[in-house]
Amino acid sequence: MRSAKRKKLEAAGWQIGTAAQLLGLSKQETELVELRLALARGLRLRREARHLTQASLAKLIGSSQSRVAKMEAADSSVAFDLLLRSLVATGATRRELARIIQRPTSSSAA
């Protein structure tokens, strides 16, 4: 956020913070949320790159289309191991998994 906009909002009484601050998340909880989001985003991108539908991925992993939709939405009811198994089912290697969960650097985040 630009400094001028931030100052204007704060002058109007708004508080500026992160989602973690708003929700009162610990560092560990924040890390888990970010990890889940990265895996979910990676799964959707890999599925689309391989021209798979959610239904075809579900069949591949022995699950349901609605479960795949929940995985891609980073639903908290989806276990991390199912996210990882699904990524592996799309052909992801350990190196690719590492890239998926790697935090963006400041130069790539811009």
C-alpha positions as CSV (number, residue, x, y, z in Angstrom):
1,M,0.0,0.0,0.0
2,R,1.3,3.4,-0.9
3,S,2.3,5.6,2.0
4,A,-0.1,8.4,1.1
5,K,-3.1,6.1,1.0
6,R,-2.0,4.4,4.3
7,K,-1.8,7.8,6.0
8,K,-5.2,8.9,4.7
9,L,-6.8,5.7,6.0
10,E,-5.1,6.0,9.4
11,A,-6.2,9.6,9.6
12,A,-9.8,8.5,9.0
13,G,-9.5,6.1,12.0
14,W,-8.7,2.9,10.1
15,Q,-6.2,0.4,11.4
16,I,-3.8,-1.2,8.9
17,G,-2.6,-4.7,9.6
18,T,-2.3,-8.2,8.3
19,A,-4.9,-11.0,8.2
20,A,-2.9,-12.8,10.8
21,Q,-3.1,-9.8,13.1
22,L,-6.8,-9.5,12.5
23,L,-7.4,-13.2,13.3
24,G,-4.9,-13.3,16.2
25,L,-2.8,-16.1,14.6
26,S,0.5,-17.2,16.0
27,K,3.5,-17.4,13.8
28,Q,3.1,-21.2,13.5
29,E,-0.6,-20.9,12.6
30,T,0.2,-18.2,10.0
31,E,2.9,-20.5,8.5
32,L,0.5,-23.4,8.3
33,V,-2.1,-21.2,6.6
34,E,0.5,-19.9,4.1
35,L,1.7,-23.5,3.4
36,R,-1.8,-24.7,2.8
37,L,-2.5,-21.8,0.4
38,A,0.7,-22.5,-1.5
39,L,-0.1,-26.2,-1.9
40,A,-3.7,-25.4,-3.0
41,R,-2.5,-22.9,-5.6
42,G,0.2,-25.3,-6.8
43,L,-2.3,-28.1,-7.2
44,R,-4.7,-26.0,-9.2
45,L,-1.9,-24.7,-11.5
46,R,-0.5,-28.2,-12.0
47,R,-4.0,-29.7,-12.7
48,E,-4.7,-26.9,-15.3
49,A,-1.3,-27.3,-16.9
50,R,-2.0,-31.0,-17.4
51,H,-5.4,-30.2,-18.8
52,L,-7.1,-32.2,-16.1
53,T,-10.6,-31.5,-14.8
54,Q,-11.3,-31.6,-11.1
55,A,-13.3,-34.8,-11.8
56,S,-10.4,-36.4,-13.7
57,L,-8.0,-35.6,-10.9
58,A,-10.4,-36.9,-8.4
59,K,-10.6,-40.2,-10.2
60,L,-6.8,-40.4,-10.4
61,I,-6.5,-40.0,-6.6
62,G,-9.6,-42.0,-5.7
63,S,-11.5,-39.1,-4.3
64,S,-14.4,-36.9,-5.4
65,Q,-14.6,-33.7,-7.5
66,S,-16.0,-31.8,-4.6
67,R,-12.9,-32.8,-2.5
68,V,-10.6,-31.6,-5.2
69,A,-12.5,-28.3,-5.2
70,K,-12.0,-28.1,-1.5
71,M,-8.3,-28.8,-1.9
72,E,-7.9,-26.0,-4.5
73,A,-9.8,-23.7,-2.1
74,A,-7.4,-24.5,0.7
75,D,-10.3,-25.7,2.8
76,S,-9.1,-26.5,6.4
77,S,-10.9,-29.8,6.3
78,V,-8.5,-31.2,3.7
79,A,-5.5,-33.0,5.2
80,F,-2.0,-31.9,4.2
81,D,-1.2,-35.5,3.1
82,L,-4.1,-35.5,0.6
83,L,-2.8,-32.2,-0.9
84,L,0.7,-33.7,-1.2
85,R,-0.6,-37.0,-2.6
86,S,-2.6,-35.1,-5.2
87,L,0.4,-33.1,-6.2
88,V,2.5,-36.2,-6.6
89,A,-0.4,-37.8,-8.6
90,T,-0.1,-34.9,-11.1
91,G,3.6,-35.8,-11.5
92,A,5.2,-33.3,-9.1
93,T,8.7,-34.2,-8.0
94,R,10.2,-33.3,-4.7
95,R,12.0,-30.4,-6.4
96,E,8.7,-29.1,-7.8
97,L,7.1,-29.5,-4.4
98,A,9.9,-27.4,-2.9
99,R,9.3,-24.7,-5.5
100,I,5.6,-24.7,-4.8
101,I,6.0,-24.1,-1.0
102,Q,9.0,-21.7,-1.4
103,R,8.2,-18.2,-0.3
104,P,8.4,-15.7,-3.1
105,T,11.5,-13.4,-2.9
106,S,10.9,-9.7,-2.8
107,S,12.0,-9.4,-6.4
108,S,9.5,-12.0,-7.6
109,A,6.7,-10.7,-5.4
110,A,6.6,-7.3,-7.0
